Amino acid sequence: MKKCLSLLMALILTMSVCAFAGAEEYQVKYAAPAGAPALALAAILAETDEGNYQLLAADTIGTAFAADSGFDFVIAPINAGAKLFKAGKSTYRLAAVITWGNLYIASQKENFQLADVNGGVITLFGENTINASVVLYSLEKAGIVPAQVEYLAGAQDTQKLLGDDAEAIVVTAEPALTGAKMQKPEITAYSVQDLLKEAAGMDGYTQAGLFVREETIQANPEVVAATLALIQASAGLAETDVATMAAAAEQVGILPKAKVAELAIPGCSIRYVPAQEAKEALEQTANIDLSQFGGEVPADDFYYDAE
C-alpha cells in the first residue's frame, strides 16, 4: 500500500511541480483533528515525515492557531478559525472549505422516521456549537419540534447512547455512525445535510476548513499554491478513490481501521471548495448562528485569495 500511495502522490506532484520551481526547499507543516476533516490530508500525510504533522484532539485544535505553533496549514472548524481571526488571535486565513457536514439523526427504533422526533426527546452532542445550531435550525425549518433536547459532549458519546438504548434518538457524526451501525445493523439514520437542503435550500453547511498562515503566504507563496493543489487532489480521493483514502487514513492514524474509513468516507461530505468560491455558503452557515462566528459574518480579509 505504501508503494501505491507513493505512486499516487507522484502523480499529484506532477500537477504542482511548476509552482515549486524556483522556490527554496521548504518543509510544510500540517495540523488537523483526528477524524473526518483530516481525511482530506490523508494521502499527503502518508508521504510526510511524522515530525511535520500533528493530529490533535478536537478540543485542542485551537492551539494550532497560536503564533508560535509553526503550522503552515491547519484544518479546523471554520467558525473557530473565524472567531480567532476576528479577535486578532490568529493570522490564519481560510483557504478552502473541505467538509460540508457529517451529521446524522439516528435511532434503533423500529421503523424510525424523522417524524418521531416531533414531540420526542433528541440527544445532540456539543451544546452551544455550530453543529448543534445547524441541527436545530434544520429541524425547525422542516417543521419538526422536539419536546426535549439533551446534550452529551461528543459524537462518540451519542454513538454509545445510540448503541446502548434502543429507544434513543441521537445526533451523531461520521465516522462514529458507521462504527455504531457495524455493531447494530438495525440503526436507521437520516442525513442532517439532506434535511438542510430540503428544508432550507442549503447544499450542506461550511463545517471544517483549511487554513493557511499569513506568514507562510508572504514568505513562500509558491509553496502555498503548490500545497493547495496537492490538498485539493488529496481531498478529491473522497470521490475518485475511496479505498486509497481509507488506507492512508489508517496508515497515519486518522481512523483506526481502513474498513470503517472506507464505509464512512462517503458520508463525510468531503469536498474541496476554494474559500472565495465558498464565501456565500459560509455566510449562509454563519447566519444560522452568528454567535458562533464572533457576532458577524467574517470580513473579506479572512478569505485567502490566490490572486
N, C-alpha and C positions, 0 to 999 in steps of 0.2 A: 504493500500500500504506500509506503514511503516513496518508492520509485514512481508510482502512478502520480502521487502528489507532486513530485519533483517535475515530472513531465508537464503536468498541468500548469504549474507555476512558471515553467519555462515558456509556455505558450502565452500566458498572461503577460509575462515580462516583455515579450516582443511588441505588445501593444503600447508600451510606455518607454521603451529604451531611448527614443528620441528626446523625451522630456528630461531624462537623466544626463544626456550628452552635455558635457561642459560643466556639470555640477560636481563639486567635490564629493568624495565618498562620504556618506552620511548614514549613521545607524538610526533608523526610525524607531521610536519607542511608542508602544501602544498600552492602553488600559481599557478594560471593559468589565462589566459584571458577568460572572459565570452564568450562563443561561441563554435564553432565546436571542437577545440582542447581539451577543458576541458571535453568534453563528455567522454573521456577515464577514467576520475576520478569520474564520476557521482555517481556510486553505492557506492564508498568508501566515498565520501563527504557526502552522505545521512546518513552515520553512524558515521560521525566525528563531534566532537564538533565544533560549529561555530568559536570559537576562534583559532582553529588550521588550518584554511584555509582562503584564500582570493581570490576572483575573481576580477581581475583588468582590467581596460580598456586597450585595445590593445596597446595604445601609452604610457602606464606607466609600462608595464610588465618588462621593463629593470630594474626598481628599485628593483625587486625581487632578482636580482643577486648581490646586494650590500652585502658587507661583514657583515653588521650588520642587514640584513633583517631577519635572523632567520629561513628561509625556508629550509627544508631538500630537498624537491623536487619541481621543477619548470617546468611547461610546457610553452614553448615559441617557436617562430620561430627559427629554427636551425641556420640560418645564423647570427641572432642577438647574440645567445649564443656563436657561434664560434668566432665572432669578439671581443666580450668582453673577452673571454678566451685568445685569441691571444694577446690582448693588455695588459694582466695582470690585468684586472679589474674584473675578476671573477674566482672563484675556482670551478665553477660548470662544471662537465663533462657530456657528453652526454651518457645517459643510454640506450635510445631506441628511434627509430623513431615511432611516433604514428599516424601521419596523412600524407597522400600521395597525397594531392591535392584535393581541394574542389571548383575549379574554373570552370565557365561555360560562354560560349558566348551565349547571349540570345537576343531575339527581339520579338516584337509583329507583325512584318511584316508578311503579308500573304505569306504562302509557303516559309518561311525563310530558306535559305540554307547557309552553311559556305561560299559558293562561292560569296554570296552577300557582304562579307567583302572585296573581291578583288576590289580595286579601290574605296572603300567606306570609310565612317567615322566610327571608332570604339572608344568607350569611355571606358577606363580602370580605375581602382582605384589604388591609391598608386604609384605615379610616383617614379622612382628610387628605386624600391623594387624588391625582388626576384620574387614575384608573377607576376609583370609586365614583368620582363625579361623572365620568363617561357612562358607567353602567346605569346610574340613577337617571341621568339625562335620557339615555336610550329607552329605558322603561317608561319614563314619563311621556316621551314623545309617542310611544306605542300605546299609550293609554293603560298601562299596567301599573297598578298601585299596590305594593306590598303593605300588609298591615304592620309589619315589623322588620326593621333592618338591623342586623347584628354584624359585628366585625371581629375578625381574627387578624393576626399580624401579617401573615404572608400566604402566598398561593400554596405552599407546602402544608400549611395548617388547614386551609379549606379542603385541600386534597385528602387529608387524613379524615376530616369530618365526613366528606363525601363517601369514603370507603367504609367508615365505621357505622354511619347512621343511614339506614335505608330510606328514611323519610326526609332527610335533609335536602334542602335546595341551596346550592352554593354557587359562588363565582370563583372560578379557578382559572389557571392560565396554562398554555402550553409552555414547556413540555410536561408539567405536572399532571395535566389532564390525561395525556397518553399513558403515563405511569399508572394512574388510577384505573383506566379502562383495561389495561393489561391484567390487573388484579380482579376487576369487577366488570366483565363484559356487558352486563345489563345496564350500565350507566348510559343515559341519554344526555347529550349536550347540545346547546344551541349557541351559535356564534353571536357575541355582542356586536361584532363588526357588521354582520349581516343585518342585525336588528337596527343598528345605527343607520345603515344605508337605506333600509326600507322605511324607517320612521322619520329620518331627518335628511335623507339625501346625501349623506356624507360617505365617501369611499374609504372607510376606516378612519382612524384618527392618528395624528402625529405623536407616536408614543416614544420611541427611542431614536436618538440622532447620533451622527458622527460629528465630533467637534475637533477643530484644529487650532493649535495655539498660535496666537498672533505673532509671537517672536519667531516661530518657525516659518510662518508665511513671509515675514520680512527678510529673514536671513537665507532661506532656502526655498524660494518659490518654485523652482524646477522640481525639487524633491516632493513638495506638496502636490503639485499637479500630477506627477508620476504615481505617487502613492494613492491618490484618489482614484486614478484609473485602475490600479490594482484592486482596491477595495470594491469598486463597482463591479469588476469582473468576479471577484470572490463572492460577493453578495448574490450575483446572478446565478450562482450554482443552485440556489434555492428553487429555481425554475428549470434549470437545464441539466443538473447532475446532483440530485439529492443524495445519492449513495456516497459520492465523493465528499460532499459537505459533511455528512454524518460521520464518515470515517475520520475526517480531520478533526471534527468536534470531540470525538472520543480520544484521539491521539493527544490533543493538547489539554484535555480535562474540562472542556466547556460543558459537556454532558458525559455521564459515566458509561453509557452504553450506546454504540452506534445503532443498534436495533431500535432503541427508543427514539434516538435522534431522527432516524430516517422516517419513522411514523409521525413524529411531532412536527417536523420542519414545514410541511405544507400548511399547517395551522398556525404558524408563527408570523405570517404576513410580512415576510422579509422582502422588501422592495426598495432599491436604492433610487432616491429621487433627489437631485441637487437642490440645495436649500432655496435658491432663488425661484425654482420651479414649484417648490412646495410651500411657498410663503402664504398663499391664500388658504390652503388646507390647514396650515399651522394656526393661522388666525381664527379659523373656524373652531379648531380644538380649544384654543385659549379662551375663546368667548363662552365656552361651556362653563368654565370656572376660572375667572381672571385672577382670583386669589392664588391659584397655583402657579401663576406666571408673574407674580410680583405686583398685581393690581392692574396691569395693562398689557396689550399685545407688545411683543418685542419691537424695539426700534430697528431701523434699517441697518444700522451698523452691526447688529447681531448676526446678520447673514453674511457668510463668506461669498465673495463674488470673484470667480477666477479671472475676470477681465478687469 
